[in-house]
Amino acid sequence: MVAVPGKNFTVAPTRRVVHRRSFLKTATALAGGALLPDMAWSAPPANRAGTCVDLRCDNGKNQITPVKDQDDPIPCNACTAFAVVAAVEGTYNKSQAQPVPGLDLDEKRLFNSSYSQPSGGCGTSHWWPKYALTACQHDGLAWESDPTRVVRIAGFRNLLDNNLTQTQRNIKDWLVDKGPVIAVMVQYEDFSSWGKVWSEQNPGKPNPYVYEPGAQLDICQPAATSPSVCQCEPAAAPAPTRPLKRTAGSPVGGHVVTIIGFNDNSDPASWICKNSWGDEWNGDGYVLIARGDHPTKIKCYIDEIDVYGVWF
């Protein structure tokens, strides 16, 4: 299991604190990865008014491929594979003059790599991104429609720094310069229901609220001007009609998502993330997740465990 020294996790509103090593060992379903040194905490980066990046509207280009469902056509407990492939696809698109039409790389290729395969195959309970990325670098990823066409990354980099502020800057810079970022987070019991409840009430409508473990979710119809593609497009705020009080519940394991942008002006500041639970979950398959610089709240540590960028 995971053993990451030198970090405390807050797991409940009562501020009960456990050591990071103990927390991740019992809470996450992911294992391995680079050990992190003691982390120095400082103030978050100064807010830059109007700062928002969404690679679905990158200078008029949508660099992000459609959301996939890791349970379709067969259940696959491999969010790592889907998050890694989503990042590779988005980065490849951004490296080209124009996004590649129909780009759809095969996640199954990662399970047959000669360099790295997850224990248990598609039913794996733990698989860190760096191992899947090694396979992307050495074996490459084939197109779903044509196994002879292979995309191979030149390399990958862990964007973590000893300082959370610098890590967040690294992620932002990578998004602007290179492409999407792969991020490991702690998944609480309420994360799945956050998107499930929203999509049941607002099918096909993106959720404008920022997820934090235990955060209140307002069930309402988004305004007609709510963005359907780009989070950074201006939109009227929805009017809450039925606020639901929620509890975070217990950590159920680790989860891996693809960060495709950031919004410094959301409340709280957030990462724009592509999930792998289908395009109906949370309205459109995407979710806003609070950044890790909110020490008074329960966190899912999305920018504090493992974050990777790739390049071509």
PEVENUR-V544597 format. One record per backbone hydrogen bond with DSSP energy under -1.0 kcal/mol. CO is the residue of the C=O (numbers start at 1). NH is the residue of the N-H. E is the energy in kcal/mol with one decimal. If there is no record, write none. Layout:
co=CO nh=NH e=E
co=CO nh=NH e=E
//
This chain:
co=7 nh=20 e=-3.6
co=9 nh=18 e=-1.7
co=12 nh=15 e=-2.4
co=16 nh=11 e=-1.5
co=18 nh=9 e=-2.3
co=19 nh=23 e=-2.6
co=20 nh=24 e=-2.5
co=21 nh=25 e=-1.8
co=22 nh=26 e=-1.6
co=23 nh=27 e=-2.3
co=24 nh=28 e=-1.4
co=48 nh=51 e=-2.3
co=51 nh=264 e=-2.0
co=53 nh=262 e=-2.0
co=54 nh=57 e=-2.5
co=55 nh=63 e=-2.8
co=57 nh=59 e=-1.1
co=61 nh=58 e=-3.4
co=68 nh=278 e=-2.1
co=69 nh=72 e=-2.1
co=76 nh=78 e=-2.0
co=78 nh=82 e=-1.5
co=79 nh=83 e=-2.8
co=80 nh=84 e=-2.6
co=81 nh=85 e=-2.4
co=82 nh=86 e=-2.2
co=83 nh=87 e=-1.9
co=84 nh=88 e=-2.5
co=85 nh=89 e=-2.9
co=86 nh=90 e=-2.3
co=87 nh=91 e=-2.5
co=88 nh=92 e=-2.6
co=89 nh=93 e=-2.4
co=90 nh=94 e=-2.1
co=91 nh=95 e=-1.5
co=93 nh=96 e=-1.2
co=100 nh=103 e=-1.6
co=104 nh=144 e=-3.0
co=106 nh=109 e=-1.0
co=107 nh=110 e=-1.6
co=108 nh=111 e=-1.2
co=109 nh=112 e=-1.3
co=118 nh=121 e=-1.9
co=120 nh=123 e=-1.8
co=121 nh=124 e=-1.8
co=122 nh=77 e=-2.0
co=128 nh=131 e=-1.4
co=128 nh=132 e=-1.0
co=129 nh=133 e=-2.8
co=130 nh=134 e=-1.5
co=131 nh=135 e=-1.4
co=132 nh=136 e=-1.9
co=133 nh=137 e=-1.8
co=134 nh=138 e=-2.2
co=135 nh=139 e=-2.4
co=135 nh=140 e=-1.7
co=136 nh=153 e=-1.0
co=141 nh=151 e=-3.3
co=142 nh=106 e=-2.9
co=146 nh=149 e=-2.1
co=149 nh=143 e=-2.1
co=151 nh=141 e=-3.1
co=155 nh=311 e=-2.1
co=157 nh=309 e=-2.2
co=162 nh=40 e=-2.8
co=163 nh=167 e=-2.2
co=164 nh=168 e=-2.5
co=165 nh=169 e=-1.8
co=166 nh=170 e=-2.7
co=167 nh=171 e=-2.4
co=168 nh=172 e=-2.3
co=169 nh=173 e=-2.8
co=170 nh=174 e=-2.3
co=171 nh=175 e=-2.4
co=172 nh=176 e=-2.0
co=173 nh=177 e=-2.8
co=174 nh=178 e=-3.1
co=174 nh=179 e=-2.2
co=181 nh=259 e=-3.5
co=182 nh=308 e=-2.4
co=183 nh=257 e=-2.3
co=185 nh=255 e=-2.4
co=187 nh=252 e=-3.1
co=188 nh=191 e=-1.7
co=190 nh=194 e=-1.7
co=191 nh=195 e=-1.2
co=192 nh=196 e=-2.0
co=193 nh=197 e=-2.8
co=194 nh=198 e=-1.4
co=195 nh=199 e=-2.3
co=195 nh=282 e=-1.5
co=196 nh=200 e=-1.8
co=197 nh=201 e=-1.5
co=198 nh=202 e=-2.6
co=202 nh=205 e=-2.2
co=211 nh=290 e=-2.4
co=212 nh=215 e=-2.8
co=217 nh=244 e=-2.7
co=223 nh=226 e=-2.2
co=230 nh=233 e=-1.2
co=242 nh=219 e=-2.0
co=244 nh=217 e=-1.9
co=248 nh=190 e=-1.6
co=250 nh=189 e=-1.4
co=253 nh=187 e=-2.9
co=255 nh=185 e=-3.1
co=257 nh=183 e=-2.6
co=258 nh=274 e=-3.2
co=259 nh=181 e=-2.3
co=260 nh=55 e=-2.4
co=261 nh=272 e=-2.4
co=262 nh=53 e=-2.4
co=263 nh=270 e=-2.1
co=269 nh=291 e=-2.1
co=270 nh=263 e=-2.5
co=271 nh=289 e=-2.5
co=272 nh=260 e=-3.1
co=272 nh=261 e=-1.0
co=273 nh=287 e=-2.3
co=274 nh=258 e=-2.1
co=276 nh=70 e=-2.8
co=280 nh=283 e=-2.0
co=281 nh=285 e=-2.7
co=282 nh=207 e=-1.2
co=285 nh=275 e=-2.1
co=287 nh=273 e=-2.6
co=288 nh=211 e=-3.4
co=289 nh=271 e=-2.9
co=294 nh=297 e=-2.0
co=300 nh=186 e=-2.8
co=301 nh=304 e=-1.6
co=306 nh=184 e=-2.3
co=307 nh=159 e=-2.9
co=308 nh=182 e=-3.0
co=309 nh=157 e=-2.6
co=311 nh=154 e=-2.3
co=311 nh=155 e=-1.4
//
